[in-house]
């Protein structure tokens, strides 16, 4: 066994027993038991119990979105569904006590601690697997060597995970992406579903089912709270953390990812430079950048910038949105693009909470809307900009390379009263023979006719809620 002689085997087995209390008392720890399940749990659990396909399940996502909690909730449900608790193993790989052990070593120790002779029908959970060098090679070997055992791993240094799991785990891993909390999940976790009812909105010539609120004032108050504190399940339910958001998120998310995960994965030498660059982006979330301008403003060379953007995107901290022209054609040379935080509350953590009259509010609402869309894989979202105008969000059909829809994201009621001022959107619709488009507002809903165009207006909070709702329904195959 490749174990350092410094830590006796008994000590490691003691730790394993501590991490797996259900071996004795059939219960997961109370801290996890009392936490509400995320709505994404219903999507995740079927993969845990899937037996037909021999694959490990890889749960990925940014820090603090509740991956570990989801593993514990899975263990709880397995026990509720009469799985023998002594056939469920959990190992937190980030604990220094396991530092010299391979996944295979850890498995033997689990068997040893329960005097089990084989692992058939067992569920093995490895949390924070990215702390193990070459984890994907080890995991692939386990999947091959233990055909009747289910392996579930989680990891947050996404870059490494994403790109390793595609290369070496081909056909051996199923990826499940757990994004930051959607606004819909936030409302659910806070027990405020009573603010929502099933209604319909007019979109073009159709009435489509939509979740609406009968109290837009309270709903908006929650939305602003979500912008400030909403991306992380723990923060939503804990006022103590909200009062010291900077310390909690900064030390736990920003510092660990920027100062530890990314430098160790990519060999970044100048950690402070990366940190400064991220702070600069966070402050300007939703703005358009060019490499030139970015390089001038941050004092970082262009090649290094490109790498940093790639790393930050792989770590789920930012999303880069590319630009198309008025007909949604790709531009030959990528000179400018927009950068968004994947989670608006990251900005609050670094600077300070925003209130609805702040001038940054427009950019933060855009950031929030975009972060709801991030739960959809394989969506070609862009923004359109041409000499005379711009449209905030454009979906491009990746087969026909034509725009599917355009949305103008505003935190203002002005355009509800003066829809003719939406000159860019009008030009975009006419140029693409669109009859309809969606515009967000603060609290106005309804539709307006301009020439032969129909613009549907919706509060930004209601639009954000529905992106999450529709995404979950799609993923549930409904």
C-alpha positions as CSV (number, residue, x, y, z in Angstrom):
1,X,0.0,0.0,0.0
2,X,1.5,3.4,-1.0
3,X,0.8,4.8,2.4
4,X,3.1,7.1,4.3
5,X,4.2,5.4,7.5
6,X,3.4,8.6,9.4
7,X,-0.3,7.8,9.8
8,X,-1.2,4.4,11.2
9,X,-3.9,2.5,9.3
10,X,-6.0,2.4,12.5
11,X,-6.2,6.2,12.5
12,X,-7.3,6.3,8.9
13,X,-10.0,3.6,9.5
14,X,-11.1,5.7,12.6
15,X,-11.5,8.7,10.3
16,X,-13.5,6.6,7.7
17,X,-15.9,5.4,10.5
18,X,-16.3,9.0,11.6
19,X,-17.2,10.1,8.1
20,X,-19.7,7.3,7.7
21,X,-21.9,7.4,10.8
22,X,-24.7,5.6,9.0
23,X,-22.7,2.3,9.3
24,X,-23.7,2.3,12.9
25,X,-26.8,4.6,13.3
26,X,-28.4,4.4,9.8
27,X,-28.5,8.3,9.7
28,X,-26.6,11.0,7.9
29,X,-25.3,13.9,10.1
30,X,-28.0,16.3,11.3
31,X,-26.4,19.3,9.7
32,X,-27.1,17.8,6.3
33,X,-30.4,16.2,7.2
34,X,-31.9,19.5,8.2
35,X,-30.9,21.3,4.9
36,X,-33.5,21.5,2.2
37,X,-32.9,19.6,-1.0
38,X,-32.2,21.6,-4.1
39,X,-34.7,21.2,-6.9
40,X,-31.8,19.7,-8.9
41,X,-31.7,16.8,-6.5
42,X,-34.6,15.1,-8.4
43,X,-32.6,15.2,-11.6
44,X,-29.4,14.0,-10.0
45,X,-30.6,11.0,-7.9
46,X,-31.7,8.8,-10.9
47,X,-28.1,8.8,-12.1
48,X,-26.9,7.6,-8.7
49,X,-29.1,4.5,-8.8
50,X,-28.7,3.9,-12.6
51,X,-27.4,0.3,-12.9
52,X,-27.7,-0.5,-16.5
53,X,-24.8,1.5,-17.7
54,X,-21.4,0.9,-16.1
55,X,-20.2,4.4,-15.5
56,X,-18.9,6.6,-12.7
57,X,-21.1,9.7,-12.0
58,X,-19.1,12.9,-11.8
59,X,-20.8,15.8,-10.1
60,X,-19.2,19.1,-11.1
61,X,-19.8,22.7,-10.3
62,X,-18.4,25.8,-8.7
63,X,-17.5,26.0,-5.0
64,X,-20.3,26.2,-2.4
65,X,-23.2,25.4,-4.7
66,X,-24.1,22.4,-2.5
67,X,-22.3,19.4,-4.1
68,X,-21.3,17.8,-0.8
69,X,-24.8,18.3,0.5
70,X,-26.2,16.7,-2.6
71,X,-24.0,13.6,-2.0
72,X,-25.3,13.4,1.6
73,X,-28.9,13.8,0.5
74,X,-28.3,10.9,-2.0
75,X,-27.0,8.7,0.8
76,X,-30.0,9.6,2.9
77,X,-32.4,8.6,0.1
78,X,-30.5,5.4,-0.5
79,X,-31.0,4.5,3.1
80,X,-34.6,5.5,3.0
81,X,-35.0,3.2,0.0
82,X,-33.6,0.3,2.0
83,X,-30.0,0.1,0.8
84,X,-27.9,-1.5,3.4
85,X,-26.1,1.4,5.1
86,X,-22.9,-0.7,5.3
87,X,-22.9,-0.8,1.6
88,X,-22.5,3.0,1.3
89,X,-19.1,4.6,1.6
90,X,-18.2,8.3,1.8
91,X,-14.7,9.6,1.6
92,X,-13.8,13.3,1.7
93,X,-10.6,13.3,-0.5
94,X,-9.6,16.8,0.7
95,X,-8.8,15.6,4.2
96,X,-5.0,15.6,4.6
97,X,-5.1,12.2,6.3
98,X,-5.7,10.5,2.9
99,X,-2.9,12.4,1.2
100,X,-0.7,9.4,0.2
101,X,-3.6,7.0,-0.7
102,X,-5.0,6.1,-4.0
103,X,-8.7,5.5,-4.6
104,X,-8.0,1.8,-4.6
105,X,-6.2,2.0,-1.2
106,X,-9.2,3.9,0.2
107,X,-11.6,1.2,-1.0
108,X,-9.5,-1.5,0.6
109,X,-9.6,0.4,3.9
110,X,-13.4,0.8,3.6
111,X,-13.7,-3.0,3.2
112,X,-11.3,-3.5,6.1
113,X,-13.2,-1.2,8.4
114,X,-16.4,-3.2,7.9
115,X,-14.8,-6.6,7.4
116,X,-16.4,-6.9,4.0
117,X,-15.1,-9.4,1.4
118,X,-16.5,-7.8,-1.7
119,X,-18.0,-4.6,-2.9
120,X,-20.9,-5.9,-5.0
121,X,-23.9,-3.6,-4.8
122,X,-22.0,-0.9,-2.9
123,X,-22.2,2.9,-3.5
124,X,-18.9,4.7,-3.2
125,X,-18.9,8.5,-2.8
126,X,-15.6,10.4,-3.3
127,X,-16.0,14.1,-2.4
128,X,-13.6,16.8,-3.8
129,X,-11.8,14.3,-6.0
130,X,-9.7,17.0,-7.7
131,X,-7.3,16.8,-4.8
132,X,-6.1,13.5,-6.0
133,X,-3.5,13.6,-8.7
134,X,-4.6,11.7,-11.9
135,X,-7.9,11.0,-10.2
136,X,-9.6,10.2,-13.6
137,X,-7.1,7.4,-14.4
138,X,-7.7,5.8,-10.9
139,X,-11.5,6.2,-11.3
140,X,-11.5,4.6,-14.7
141,X,-9.6,1.6,-13.3
142,X,-12.1,1.3,-10.5
143,X,-15.1,1.3,-12.9
144,X,-13.4,-1.5,-14.9
145,X,-12.3,-3.6,-11.9
146,X,-15.5,-3.3,-9.9
147,X,-18.3,-3.8,-12.4
148,X,-21.0,-4.2,-9.7
149,X,-20.1,-1.1,-7.7
150,X,-21.4,2.4,-8.3
151,X,-18.9,5.2,-8.0
152,X,-20.0,8.8,-7.5
153,X,-17.5,11.6,-7.3
154,X,-17.7,15.3,-6.9
155,X,-15.2,18.1,-7.7
156,X,-15.1,21.8,-8.0
157,X,-11.9,22.7,-9.8
158,X,-14.0,22.4,-12.8
159,X,-11.3,23.1,-15.4
160,X,-9.4,20.0,-14.5
161,X,-12.5,17.9,-14.1
162,X,-14.1,19.0,-17.4
163,X,-11.2,18.4,-19.5
164,X,-9.9,15.3,-17.9
165,X,-13.2,13.6,-17.8
166,X,-13.7,14.1,-21.5
167,X,-10.3,12.8,-22.5
168,X,-9.6,9.8,-20.4
169,X,-13.0,8.9,-19.1
170,X,-14.6,8.5,-22.4
171,X,-17.5,6.1,-22.0
172,X,-16.7,5.6,-18.3
173,X,-18.0,8.8,-16.8
174,X,-21.4,10.5,-16.8
175,X,-21.0,14.2,-16.0
176,X,-23.7,16.1,-14.0
177,X,-23.3,19.8,-13.8
178,X,-24.7,21.5,-10.6
179,X,-24.9,25.3,-11.3
180,X,-25.3,28.1,-8.8
181,X,-28.8,28.4,-7.3
182,X,-31.4,29.6,-9.8
183,X,-33.8,32.3,-8.8
184,X,-36.5,29.7,-8.9
185,X,-34.6,27.4,-6.5
186,X,-34.0,30.5,-4.3
187,X,-37.8,31.1,-4.0
188,X,-38.3,27.4,-3.3
189,X,-35.6,27.2,-0.6
190,X,-37.0,30.3,1.1
191,X,-40.5,28.8,1.1
192,X,-42.0,31.6,-1.0
193,X,-43.7,29.6,-3.6
194,X,-47.0,31.3,-2.6
195,X,-45.8,34.4,-4.5
196,X,-46.1,32.4,-7.8
197,X,-49.1,31.2,-9.8
198,X,-49.5,29.5,-13.2
199,X,-50.6,32.1,-15.8
200,X,-50.1,32.9,-19.4
201,X,-48.4,35.6,-21.3
202,X,-48.8,36.9,-24.8
203,X,-45.8,36.3,-27.0
204,X,-46.3,37.2,-30.6
205,X,-49.7,35.8,-31.6
206,X,-49.6,33.0,-29.0
207,X,-50.6,32.7,-25.4
208,X,-47.9,30.7,-23.6
209,X,-48.0,29.2,-20.1
210,X,-45.8,31.2,-17.7
211,X,-45.2,31.5,-14.0
212,X,-46.4,34.9,-12.8
213,X,-46.5,36.7,-9.5
214,X,-49.5,38.5,-7.9
215,X,-47.1,40.6,-5.7
216,X,-44.4,42.0,-8.0
217,X,-43.2,44.4,-5.2
218,X,-42.3,41.5,-2.8
219,X,-41.1,39.4,-5.7
220,X,-38.7,42.2,-6.7
221,X,-37.5,42.6,-3.2
222,X,-36.6,38.9,-3.2
223,X,-34.9,39.3,-6.6
224,X,-32.6,42.0,-5.3
225,X,-31.8,39.9,-2.3
226,X,-31.0,37.1,-4.7
227,X,-28.7,39.3,-6.7
228,X,-26.8,40.1,-3.6
229,X,-26.8,36.8,-1.7
230,X,-28.6,34.2,-3.8
231,X,-26.2,32.1,-5.7
232,X,-25.2,30.0,-2.7
233,X,-27.7,27.8,-0.8
234,X,-25.9,28.2,2.5
235,X,-25.9,32.0,2.3
236,X,-29.6,32.2,1.4
237,X,-30.6,30.6,4.6
238,X,-28.0,32.2,6.9
239,X,-28.2,35.8,7.9
240,X,-25.0,35.7,9.8
241,X,-23.1,34.9,6.6
242,X,-25.0,37.6,4.7
243,X,-23.8,40.2,7.2
244,X,-20.2,39.1,6.4
245,X,-20.6,38.0,2.9
246,X,-17.2,39.4,1.9
247,X,-15.3,37.1,4.3
248,X,-17.4,34.0,3.6
249,X,-17.4,34.1,-0.1
250,X,-14.1,35.7,-0.6
251,X,-12.1,33.4,1.6
252,X,-14.0,30.3,0.5
253,X,-14.6,30.8,-3.1
254,X,-12.5,33.5,-4.6
255,X,-9.3,32.8,-2.6
256,X,-9.5,29.0,-2.8
257,X,-10.1,29.0,-6.5
258,X,-7.8,32.0,-7.5
259,X,-5.0,31.5,-5.0
260,X,-5.0,27.7,-4.8
261,X,-7.0,25.6,-7.4
262,X,-6.2,27.5,-10.6
263,X,-2.5,28.1,-9.8
264,X,-1.9,24.5,-9.0
265,X,-3.8,23.2,-12.0
266,X,-2.2,25.6,-14.5
267,X,1.1,26.5,-12.9
268,X,0.2,30.2,-12.7
269,X,3.1,32.1,-11.3
270,X,1.7,35.5,-10.6
271,X,-1.2,34.7,-8.3
272,X,-1.8,38.3,-7.3
273,X,-2.1,39.4,-11.0
274,X,-4.8,36.8,-11.5
275,X,-6.6,38.0,-8.4
276,X,-6.5,41.6,-9.5
277,X,-7.7,40.6,-13.0
278,X,-10.7,38.8,-11.6
279,X,-11.6,41.7,-9.3
280,X,-11.5,44.0,-12.4
281,X,-13.8,41.7,-14.3
282,X,-16.2,41.3,-11.4
283,X,-16.6,45.0,-11.0
284,X,-17.3,45.3,-14.8
285,X,-19.5,42.2,-15.1
286,X,-21.8,42.7,-18.2
287,X,-19.5,45.2,-20.0
288,X,-18.1,44.8,-23.4
289,X,-14.3,44.3,-23.5
290,X,-11.6,44.0,-26.2
291,X,-8.2,42.5,-25.6
292,X,-6.7,45.9,-26.3
293,X,-8.8,47.7,-23.8
294,X,-8.5,45.0,-21.2
295,X,-4.7,44.9,-21.6
296,X,-4.5,48.7,-21.2
297,X,-6.8,48.9,-18.2
298,X,-5.3,45.9,-16.3
299,X,-1.7,46.2,-17.4
300,X,-1.6,42.5,-18.3
301,X,-0.3,41.2,-21.6
302,X,-2.8,40.0,-24.2
303,X,-1.6,36.4,-24.3
304,X,-1.8,36.1,-20.6
305,X,-5.3,37.7,-20.6
306,X,-6.6,35.1,-23.0
307,X,-5.3,32.3,-20.7
308,X,-6.8,33.9,-17.6
309,X,-10.2,34.2,-19.3
310,X,-10.0,30.6,-20.3
311,X,-9.1,29.5,-16.7
312,X,-11.7,31.6,-15.0
313,X,-14.4,30.3,-17.4
314,X,-13.3,26.7,-16.8
315,X,-13.6,27.3,-13.1
316,X,-17.2,28.5,-13.5
317,X,-16.4,32.0,-12.2
318,X,-17.1,33.8,-15.4
319,X,-19.0,33.4,-18.7
320,X,-17.7,35.0,-21.9
321,X,-20.4,36.0,-24.4
322,X,-19.4,36.3,-28.0
323,X,-20.6,39.0,-30.4
324,X,-22.6,38.6,-33.7
325,X,-23.8,41.2,-36.2
326,X,-27.3,42.4,-36.9
327,X,-28.0,39.1,-38.8
328,X,-26.4,37.0,-36.1
329,X,-23.4,36.2,-38.3
330,X,-20.2,35.4,-36.5
331,X,-17.5,38.0,-36.9
332,X,-14.3,36.7,-38.5
333,X,-12.0,38.1,-35.9
334,X,-13.0,38.1,-32.3
335,X,-12.0,41.5,-31.2
336,X,-14.6,42.3,-28.6
337,X,-16.9,40.2,-26.3
338,X,-18.8,40.6,-23.0
339,X,-17.8,39.0,-19.7
340,X,-20.3,38.1,-17.0
341,X,-19.8,36.6,-13.5
342,X,-21.6,33.2,-13.4
343,X,-23.2,34.4,-10.2
344,X,-24.2,38.0,-9.4
345,X,-23.6,37.6,-5.7
346,X,-19.9,37.2,-6.3
347,X,-19.9,40.9,-7.0
348,X,-21.6,41.7,-3.7
349,X,-19.0,39.6,-1.9
350,X,-16.1,41.5,-3.5
351,X,-17.6,45.0,-3.2
352,X,-20.8,45.7,-1.4
353,X,-24.6,44.9,-1.8
354,X,-26.4,46.8,-4.4
355,X,-29.8,48.5,-4.0
356,X,-32.3,48.9,-6.8
357,X,-31.5,52.5,-7.6
358,X,-27.7,51.8,-8.2
359,X,-26.4,52.5,-11.6
360,X,-24.8,49.0,-11.7
361,X,-28.3,47.5,-11.3
362,X,-28.7,47.1,-15.1
363,X,-25.5,45.1,-15.4
364,X,-26.3,43.0,-12.4
365,X,-29.8,42.1,-13.7
366,X,-28.2,41.1,-17.1
367,X,-25.7,39.0,-15.1
368,X,-28.5,37.3,-13.2
369,X,-30.5,36.6,-16.3
370,X,-27.5,35.1,-18.0
371,X,-26.7,33.0,-15.0
372,X,-30.1,31.4,-15.2
373,X,-29.4,30.4,-18.8
374,X,-26.2,28.8,-17.8
375,X,-28.1,25.8,-16.6
376,X,-28.8,24.9,-20.2
377,X,-26.0,23.0,-21.9
378,X,-25.2,23.5,-25.6
379,X,-27.1,26.8,-26.0
380,X,-25.4,29.2,-28.4
381,X,-26.1,32.5,-26.6
382,X,-24.5,35.6,-28.0
383,X,-25.2,39.4,-28.1
384,X,-25.6,41.4,-31.2
385,X,-23.8,44.6,-31.9
386,X,-23.4,46.6,-35.1
387,X,-22.6,50.2,-35.9
388,X,-26.0,51.6,-35.0
389,X,-27.2,49.3,-32.2
390,X,-27.1,46.4,-29.9
391,X,-29.4,43.6,-28.6
392,X,-28.5,42.1,-25.2
393,X,-29.2,38.5,-25.7
394,X,-29.5,36.6,-29.0
395,X,-29.9,32.8,-29.3
396,X,-28.3,31.5,-32.5
397,X,-29.4,28.2,-34.1
398,X,-26.1,26.3,-34.2
399,X,-27.1,24.3,-37.3
400,X,-28.6,27.0,-39.5
401,X,-26.6,29.9,-38.0
402,X,-29.7,32.0,-37.9
403,X,-31.0,33.9,-34.8
404,X,-33.9,32.2,-33.0
405,X,-34.8,35.1,-30.7
406,X,-33.6,38.4,-29.2
407,X,-34.2,39.7,-25.7
408,X,-33.6,43.2,-24.4
409,X,-32.8,43.1,-20.7
410,X,-33.7,46.4,-19.0
411,X,-34.1,47.4,-15.4
412,X,-36.4,50.3,-16.3
413,X,-40.1,50.9,-17.0
414,X,-39.3,53.6,-19.5
415,X,-39.6,51.5,-22.6
416,X,-43.0,50.1,-21.6
417,X,-44.3,53.7,-22.1
418,X,-42.0,54.5,-25.0
419,X,-41.5,51.3,-27.0
420,X,-40.5,53.3,-30.0
421,X,-37.2,54.1,-28.3
422,X,-36.2,50.5,-28.6
423,X,-34.6,51.3,-32.0
424,X,-31.9,48.6,-31.9
425,X,-34.4,45.8,-31.1
426,X,-36.8,47.1,-33.8
427,X,-34.0,47.1,-36.4
428,X,-32.8,43.7,-35.4
429,X,-36.4,42.2,-35.6
430,X,-36.9,43.8,-39.1
431,X,-33.5,42.6,-40.3
432,X,-34.3,39.0,-39.3
433,X,-38.1,39.1,-40.2
434,X,-39.0,38.5,-36.6
435,X,-42.6,39.4,-35.6
436,X,-41.9,39.3,-31.8
437,X,-39.4,39.9,-29.1
438,X,-39.2,40.1,-25.3
439,X,-38.2,43.1,-23.2
440,X,-37.7,43.1,-19.4
441,X,-38.8,45.9,-17.1
442,X,-38.8,46.6,-13.4
443,X,-42.5,45.8,-12.8
444,X,-44.5,46.4,-16.0
445,X,-46.0,43.5,-17.9
446,X,-48.1,43.5,-21.1
447,X,-47.4,43.8,-24.8
448,X,-47.0,46.7,-27.2
449,X,-47.5,46.8,-30.9
450,X,-45.0,48.8,-33.0
451,X,-45.6,48.7,-36.8
452,X,-46.1,45.0,-37.3
453,X,-44.0,43.9,-34.3
454,X,-45.3,42.6,-31.0
455,X,-43.1,43.3,-28.0
456,X,-43.9,41.4,-24.8
457,X,-42.9,43.2,-21.5
458,X,-42.1,41.3,-18.3
459,X,-40.5,42.2,-15.0
460,X,-36.8,41.0,-15.1
461,X,-37.5,39.0,-11.9
462,X,-40.4,37.1,-13.5
463,X,-38.3,36.4,-16.6
464,X,-35.4,35.1,-14.5
465,X,-37.7,32.8,-12.5
466,X,-39.2,31.3,-15.7
467,X,-35.8,30.5,-17.3
468,X,-35.0,28.3,-14.3
469,X,-38.5,26.8,-14.2
470,X,-38.6,26.0,-18.0
471,X,-35.0,24.5,-17.8
472,X,-35.9,22.1,-15.0
473,X,-39.1,21.0,-16.8
474,X,-37.0,20.4,-19.9
475,X,-34.4,18.4,-18.0
476,X,-37.2,16.4,-16.4
477,X,-38.4,15.6,-19.9
478,X,-41.8,17.3,-19.3
